[in-house]
Amino acid sequence: MSGPVWKRVSSQLTKCQSRSITAKMAGGKYMKAEIVRKKGKNIINDAVYNKGLGYTRSERDRLELRGLVPPVQLDLNEQKSIIMEEYEKGWAVRAAQDPSDEIIASGVKPDNIRKWKVLQSVQDRNETLYYSMLMQNFKEMAPIIYTPTVGWACKNFSDVYRRPRGMFFSLKDRGEMASMVYNWDSDDVDAVVVTDGSRVLGLGDLGIGGLGISIGKLDLYVAAGGFHPRRILPCVLDVGTNNPALLNNPAYLGLKHPRIDGDEYYRFLDEFMAAIKLRWPKVLIQFEDFQSKHAIQSLTRYKREYLMFNDDIQGTAATVLAGLYGALKVQGLPPEEIRNKTILICGAGSAASGVALTIRNAITFQDNSTISKEEASNRFWITDKDGLVTTNRRGLEALEDTFYDLSSFARPEVELEGASILETVKAAK
């Protein structure tokens, strides 16, 4: 063999050896394997070797991918099917053709979806450019990356998923969280926003799609709050879903079984919290869009051991309480005068629950206050989509899944059950 030809062959052999290509016949089939040296995000960002959602459980552990991709495994044909569906008809077009969709009907325009996808593509390839655009156009773009458009993105998370962002903790990861947090490639994280997707905005149980709310909230913190994009971590806890639409969706990327609850739920949450603190001892953990019952109980369970808060229970409520104190000041009244005010709350979700509980605490915790919890609760009138909530409300206890301790706020005037806001105002005066 001549010199030049041999050099070319030798060069090709060297390249093959460096890529560790092996091949053999097995059962009459030609089997080929390429052993790669990349792991974690490096292999996800390699367009040649990235398998998307096709990694097996063992591959995820060997390649340090556990938690970096959704827990389900989809083969090549299943992944192609999802892409081809969008190839045939884009999401903005589909949204325009379905005006009855509750999110589109609420005011999210199909063009907002197009803009959201444009910004997502920028964020995937150049975060510096993305956040620069966001900071310079914050007023215009905030409704695209967060509410209301993020509600659509969460609802359709599995269908529009293209590249992983943040971390996924599922029931399949129990016993492994302390090690899998090290798959995240940043040693310094200042803020974690975590959700279990059980009550996303006003859309209910969106399962693994709740990750979109964690991503959107942290994008706001970077653009408006000065957080460094390398020092934030959006997370979702996949503990199942009770949403029939998701359970019946072949493209759903979360675990398809009913949500766990009770002690099993909190054992899972305990492991997550301990793992996060193990890796990043000084990190702030923000709970976002949990069911009211879990929002309150988790706050009580972890607030003394972890640097954490619940945005729905504390964040929104603190803003409302500050507004009330400001209103009292404008009227020339001291803060303790809040104990003599009548409070009407329109809405009975987690945010309203946090507002009511916080204001009630402010009333009962005033210096020299002699007002009991029961007396303070009697200052409140709560209405929801079915009108005024009284002790005669059907399924009152079940409503406490979204409004913690609602029974204590329910009005005793049963004859006013379901009264409109105007009727409630007249009765409360």
N, C-alpha and C positions, 0 to 999 in steps of 0.2 A: 504494500500500500504506500502510495507516495506521501511525502511529508505533509503538504498542505491539507490533503484529504484526511489524513490521520489526525491532524491537529483539530480539524472541525469535529470529527467523531469523538476525539478525546474531550473536547470542550463540552459536547452534548452529554457525554457520560458523566462528566464532573457536575453539570447542572442537575442531572437526574439523581446523582448520589446525594447532592445537597438538599434536594427536595424529598429524599427517601421514598422514591416510587417503588412499590412492590406489586407484582402481578402473578397470578397463578390460575390454573383451571380447577374448579371445584364443582362437582356434580354436573359436568358438561357445560358450566357457565364460566365465562372469563371474568375473574374478579380482580379489581385493581384498587390499591390503596395508596394515598399520598399522605405521608406523615408530615404535618406542619409543626412549626415551632412556636406559632403564635397562640396566645390565650386571651381570655377575657374580651375586653372591648377591642383589642387589636384584631382579633379574628372577625368580630362583628363588622368592623370597618373595612375589612378586606373583601372587595366585591367578588373575588374569585372563589374564596374558600367559605364565605359566609353562607350558611344553610338556612338562614331565616328562622323559621319555627320548626325546622326539620331535625334538630338535634335530639338524640335519645337521652334518657335520663343519665346513662353512664357517660355519654359524651359531654353533657353539661357539667358533670363533676370533674372529669379529666381536663376539660378545657376552661375550667373556672368560669362557667357561664350561669351557674345556678343563681337565680334572682335577677339576672340581667335581661332575660327574655321571659315572656309569659309562660305559664306552666304547661300549657297544652302542646302537643306535638302534631304538626300537620305535614303530610308528605308533599312532594313536589307538585303533584297534580292538584291537591287541595289548595295549595298556595296559588297556583296558576289560576284556578277557578275564581278566586277572590279578585285577583288583578284583572282578569278578563271581564269580569262583571263591570268594573269601573271603566275599563277600556271601551266597552260597548256603550256605556252611558255614564257620564260623570255625575258626581254627587250633587253639584249645583243644579243640573238638569233634573235629576230625580226629585230634589227638594221642590223645585218649581212645579213639578207635575203632581205633587202631593200636598196641596195647601191645607189639607185637614190635619197634617202632622201637628201635634200639640206645640212643638217648639217653633215651627214655621208660623203657625197660627198666632203665636205669642208675639211675633214681630221680628224674628230673625229672618233676614232676606236671603234668598239663594246666593246673591252676590257676596254676602258676608261669608258664606261657606267657601266661595272661590278665594276670597282674600285670606281666609284662615289657612287654606292649603298652600297659598303662595308663601305666607310667613313661615309655615312649618317647613317648607322646602329650604328656605333661607336658613332657618335655625339648624337644620340637619347638616348643612355644609359649611356654615360660617357664623358662629355665634357672636363674634365681635360685630359683624355687619348687622346681624339681627337685632341685638340690643341697642346699637347705635340708631337704627331706624325707629325702634320702639321709643327710645328716649326723646327723639326729635319730633315724633308724631304721636305722643302718648294719648292725647285726648281722642284722636281718631282711631287709634289701634287698640286701646284698652278694651273696648267692647267686642273686639274681634278675638283677642287672645283670652279674654275672660268673659264674664257674663255680658250679654246673654248667649253669645255664639258658642262659648265653651260647653254649654248645656247640650247643644247638638253634637259637638265633638265627643262628649262623654257617652251620650246615648248610642252613637255609631262607632265607638272606639274600635271594636273588633273588626269592623268592615273597612275602616280607613287606616288601620295600623300598617305602618311601613318600616319604621326603624324604632328600636327600643330606646326609651328614655326613662330614667329613674330605675327603681327596683321593685320587683314583684315578690311578695312573700305569701306563699300558699300553704294549704294544709299538708301538701306533699313535702314541705320543708321543715316540718316539726322535728326538732332534735338537731337541726343543721344550721340554724340561723347564726349562731356564734361564729361559725366558720365562713358562711356565705357572705357576711357583710364585708369580708376582706376581698371579695371579688370586685367591689367598688374601688376604682383606682385613685381616689383622692384620700389622702391621710388627714386632711383638714376639712371638716364640714361644720358650718356654723348653724345651719337651720335644716331641719327635716320637716316636711309637711306630709302627714300620713292620713289616709282615709280607708275605710272598709267598704266604701261605695254603697252603704245601706240607705243613705238619704241624701242624694246629690241634688243640691238646689231644691227646686220644688218638684223634681222628676221621680223621686222615690228610689227604689233599689236598682242601681245600674251596674252592680257587680264590679268586675275588674275595670270597667269603663270609668270608675271613679278616679283613676290615676290622672285623667285629664284635668280634674279640678286641682290636684296637687301641683301639677306642672304649671297650670295657668296662674295659680296663686304665687308660686315662686318666681315666675317671670315678672310679675308685678313688683315683687320685692327687689329684684335685680334692677329693673328699670326705674322704679320710683323710690326705692329704699336704700339703694347703694350696696346691696349684697353682691359678692363676687360670684359669677356663674359657676366657678369651679368649687365653690364652698357651699353649695346647696344640694339637697337630695329629696326629690319627690318619691313617695312610696305608696303602694297600695297593698292592703291585706286581703287576700282572696280566701274568704271563709265560706264560699258558696254563694248562691243567690236564690231568692224566692220569686224572681221575676220570670213568669212563664215564657215571655217573648225571648229572653236570653237563653233559657233552658232548651228552647226549641229552635234556636238559631244555629245552623251547622257551622257558621263562621265564628261563633263566640269563643273567645280566647281564654276564658276563665274556667274554673271547675264547675261541672254541671251536676250539682246536687244541692239540696236545701242548705240554707245557712246553719252553721252551728250556733249554739247559744249557751247560756248558763256558765257553769264551771269550765266546760271544755273551751268555750270562747275566751275566757279570761286566762286560762293556762297558755293558750296560743299568744294572746296579747302580752302576757308576762314575758314570754320568751323573746318576743320582738323587742320589747323595751329594754330588756337586759342586754341583748345583742347590740343594739344601737349604742347604748351607754358604754359597753365594753370597747367598741371601736372608737367612738368619739365621746369621751367622758364629759365634755363641756358643751355639747350640742343642745340647741333649743329644739324641742319636739312639739310641733303644732298639730293638734287633732282637728280634722276638717270633715264635715258632713257625715258624722256618725249619727245613728238613731239616738233620739233623746235619752233613752234609758241607758245606753252605753256611754253616751257623752258625759252624763252626770256621774255615773259610777266609775268610769275610768279616771275622771278628774279627781274624784275623792280617793281613788286607789293609788294614784301615782304622784300627786302634786307635792308630797313631802319628800319623795326620794329622787325625783327627776325634775330637770328644768323643762317644764311643759305647760301648755295651756290649751284650752279648747276655744277655737275662734267663734263658733256658733253660740256657745254658752257664755263666754267671757268677752270676746272681742266686740261683737255687735252690742251686747248688753252694756258694756262700759261706755260705748259711744252714746247710747240712748240716755244712760244715767247722767253723763256729763251734760247732755243737752237739757235735761230736766233741771239740773242745778243751775245751768246758765239762764234758763227761763225764770227761775226763782230770783236770781240775782237781778235780772232786768226789772222784775216787779218790786225790787227792794226788800225781798224776803230772805231770811236766813236758810241755809241748807236743811236744817231740821224741820222746816215747814212742810217738807215732802210727806211727812206722816199724816198730814191733814188733807192731802189731795186724793181725788178719785182718779183711778187709772183705767182707761179703756184701751185694750189691745185688740187690734184687728188682725186675726191670723192665729193659728194654733199649731205652728210647727216648732222645730228645735230652736230657731232664733227667737221666736216669741217666748218660748219656755225659758231661755236664758235671760231674756229681758225681764220677765215677771219675777223670776227667782232673785235676780240681782237687785231689783227695786225693792222687793220685799225684805231682803237682807238689809238694804240701806235704811228702811223704815224701822226695823227691829233692832239694828245695831247702833242707833243714834245714842249719844251720851245721855244717861239718865232716862232712857226710854223705858216705858212701862207697858208698851204695846206687845202683845203676844203674837205668835206666828198666825194664829187663827184670826185675830183682829186685823192684822196687816193684810191677810189674804182677802178679807171682806172688803178691802178698798178697791179690789180689781173686778173688772167686767171683761170677760174674754169672749170674743166672737170668732167663728170660723166660717167656712163656706156655707154651712147649714144654719148660721145665725148664732144667737147668744147660747153659750154653753151653761146649762144648769145641771143640778144633780139628777134631773130627769132625763138627761141625754142618753140615748140608747148606745151601748158599747162604750161607755165612758172610760172604763178601765183599759180597754184596747187602745184608746186614743193616747194613753200615757206612753205608748211606744214612741210617739213623736213629740209629746208635750209632757215632760216629767212632772209628776205630782199634780196633774191637771185637776184631779178630784178635789183637792184642797182649795182650788180657785173657783170651782163651779158654783154658780149662784143658787141660793136656796129658793129663789122665787120661781118655782117650777112652771107657773102659768106663763112665764116669759120665754120658755124654751123655744129656740129658733127665731127669736125676735130679730128684726133687721137692725142695722147699725143706728139708723135714725130713731127707731123705737127704743133701742138700748140707751142712747144718749138721753132721751127724755126721761127714762126710768132711773137713770143714774144720777141725774141732777138733784 
